Amino acid sequence: MSGLAVFGYASLVSRASAAETLSRPVGPCPVARLTGWRRRWSLVRDNHRAEKTFARADDPDSLPPFMLGLNIEPRGDAAEAPNGVLIELTEAELERLDLREIRYDRVDVTESIAPVDPGAEIAFDKVVAFTAKPENFAPEPPDGAVVLANYATTIEAAFAELGEDQRHLYLQTTGPPPVEVIDAILVRDRIPPGNPRAW
């Protein structure tokens, strides 16, 4: 093992999505929780200015001003600790993730990682995660913000693949999107390689 992993708590839980970025298959990954943190819909992207712009599928002339995504925030009690997966990485692959997670800062969360199952070991020397950059952090959703349905359903399905208990824990520690969830179509594409196109 490389000794390095990323804690995936949202779309990276999807093995297909992670494989798209890493350009290799991603097998089953160990599950873990991130103690002292919480997961919320508090990442915001300017839909008009970002590298990808989406329109409502039912009204292609309508461009929502903002998109929300999931984020982890460094506070929260034990019950709030988000669950996720530990994806083993090389340093070069971590740099690819930096390009994907352009609205997030990489942070070392090694000391906050706890196994989901008591007695299980975490076999990594260093674990990183991504948390919203200050300019992309939205404690409250801005007016007109939406969540892309593809994003929300991909994440929930990825947790369901880990087991119904993990899906339930994901929903319990996240809560529903605080804004409208919409079907959308991509209308402007300046997306870097490895960055998902569906959201």
C-alpha positions in Angstrom: 0.0 0.0 0.0 1.1 3.6 -0.7 0.2 4.7 2.8 -1.7 7.7 1.3 -5.5 7.9 0.9 -8.3 10.4 0.3 -11.4 10.4 2.4 -14.3 10.5 -0.2 -17.5 11.7 1.4 -19.6 12.7 -1.7 -19.1 12.0 -5.4 -15.8 10.3 -4.8 -17.7 7.5 -3.1 -18.8 6.6 -6.6 -16.1 4.2 -7.8 -17.0 5.1 -11.4 -16.5 8.8 -10.7 -13.3 8.3 -8.9 -12.0 6.1 -11.7 -12.8 8.8 -14.2 -10.5 11.2 -12.4 -7.7 8.7 -11.6 -7.8 7.0 -15.0 -7.8 3.5 -13.5 -10.3 1.1 -12.0 -11.1 1.8 -8.3 -12.0 -1.4 -6.4 -13.9 -1.7 -3.2 -12.6 0.7 -0.6 -12.6 0.6 3.2 -15.3 2.7 4.9 -14.6 5.2 7.7 -16.0 8.2 9.5 -14.5 11.6 9.9 -14.8 12.6 13.6 -15.0 16.2 14.6 -16.4 17.2 11.2 -19.9 17.5 9.7 -21.2 17.2 6.1 -23.5 19.9 4.7 -24.7 21.3 1.4 -22.4 24.3 1.8 -20.2 24.3 -1.3 -21.3 26.9 -3.9 -20.4 27.3 -7.5 -21.2 30.3 -9.7 -23.1 28.5 -12.6 -22.6 31.5 -15.0 -18.8 31.8 -14.6 -17.6 28.3 -13.7 -15.9 25.9 -16.1 -19.2 24.2 -16.7 -22.6 25.8 -16.9 -25.9 24.0 -16.7 -29.4 24.9 -17.8 -32.7 23.5 -16.6 -33.6 20.5 -18.6 -37.2 21.6 -18.8 -36.3 25.2 -19.8 -32.9 25.3 -21.6 -32.9 29.1 -21.6 -33.0 29.2 -17.8 -29.6 29.2 -16.1 -29.7 28.9 -12.3 -27.3 31.4 -10.8 -25.7 29.0 -8.3 -25.1 25.2 -7.8 -24.7 23.7 -4.4 -22.5 20.7 -3.5 -21.5 18.8 -0.5 -18.8 20.0 1.8 -17.2 19.0 5.1 -16.9 21.6 7.9 -14.5 21.2 10.9 -17.0 21.0 13.6 -19.7 18.5 14.7 -20.4 16.0 17.4 -19.9 12.3 17.1 -23.4 11.7 15.7 -22.7 14.1 12.9 -19.4 12.5 11.8 -19.8 11.8 8.0 -19.2 8.4 6.6 -17.2 7.8 3.5 -14.5 5.7 1.8 -10.7 5.7 1.9 -9.3 5.6 -1.6 -5.6 4.6 -1.8 -3.6 7.1 -3.9 -0.2 7.9 -5.2 1.2 11.5 -4.9 0.6 11.9 -8.7 -3.0 10.8 -8.3 -3.5 13.3 -5.5 -2.4 16.0 -7.9 -5.1 14.9 -10.3 -7.7 15.2 -7.5 -6.5 18.7 -6.8 -7.5 19.6 -10.4 -10.9 18.0 -10.0 -11.6 19.6 -6.6 -10.8 23.1 -7.8 -13.3 24.8 -5.3 -11.9 22.9 -2.4 -8.7 23.0 -0.2 -6.9 19.8 0.6 -6.5 19.2 4.3 -4.8 16.5 6.4 -7.5 14.6 8.3 -5.4 11.6 9.4 -6.1 12.1 13.1 -9.9 12.4 12.5 -10.4 9.2 10.7 -12.1 6.4 12.6 -13.2 3.0 11.4 -16.9 2.4 11.0 -16.6 -1.0 12.6 -15.1 -1.0 16.1 -11.8 -2.8 16.2 -11.1 -2.4 12.5 -7.7 -0.8 11.6 -7.0 2.2 9.4 -4.1 1.1 7.3 -2.9 4.4 6.0 -0.2 6.7 7.2 -1.8 9.9 5.8 -5.4 10.7 4.9 -6.5 13.9 3.2 -9.9 15.3 2.4 -11.2 18.3 0.6 -13.1 21.2 2.2 -14.6 24.3 0.6 -12.3 27.3 -0.2 -13.4 30.4 1.7 -14.8 32.0 -1.4 -16.9 28.8 -2.2 -18.2 28.3 1.3 -21.9 29.1 1.7 -23.1 28.8 5.3 -26.6 29.6 3.9 -27.6 28.9 0.3 -27.6 32.0 -1.9 -30.8 33.0 -3.6 -31.6 30.9 -6.6 -29.2 28.1 -5.8 -30.1 24.6 -6.9 -28.6 21.1 -6.6 -28.1 18.9 -9.7 -30.2 15.8 -9.6 -27.4 13.7 -11.2 -25.0 14.7 -8.4 -27.4 13.9 -5.6 -28.6 10.6 -7.0 -25.0 9.5 -7.9 -23.9 10.0 -4.3 -26.8 8.3 -2.7 -26.5 5.3 -5.1 -22.8 5.1 -4.3 -23.5 4.8 -0.6 -26.2 2.3 -1.3 -23.6 0.1 -3.1 -21.6 0.1 0.2 -24.7 -1.3 2.0 -28.0 -0.1 3.2 -26.5 0.7 6.6 -24.0 3.1 4.9 -26.7 4.7 2.8 -28.8 5.3 5.9 -25.8 6.7 7.8 -25.1 9.0 4.8 -28.7 10.4 4.8 -28.7 10.7 8.6 -25.4 12.7 8.7 -26.2 14.9 5.7 -29.9 15.8 5.5 -31.8 16.6 2.4 -30.7 19.3 0.0 -31.8 22.7 1.3 -32.8 24.0 -2.2 -34.6 22.7 -5.3 -33.1 19.6 -6.9 -33.3 19.9 -10.7 -32.6 17.9 -13.9 -30.1 19.9 -16.0 -28.2 19.9 -19.2 -24.7 21.0 -19.8 -24.6 24.1 -22.0 -21.0 25.4 -21.7 -18.0 23.1 -21.3 -14.5 24.2 -20.3 -14.1 21.2 -18.0 -10.6 19.9 -17.2 -9.8 16.3 -17.9 -11.0 14.0 -15.2 -13.5 16.4 -13.8 -17.1 14.9 -14.0 -19.2 16.3 -16.7 -22.6 15.3 -15.2 -22.3 17.9 -12.4 
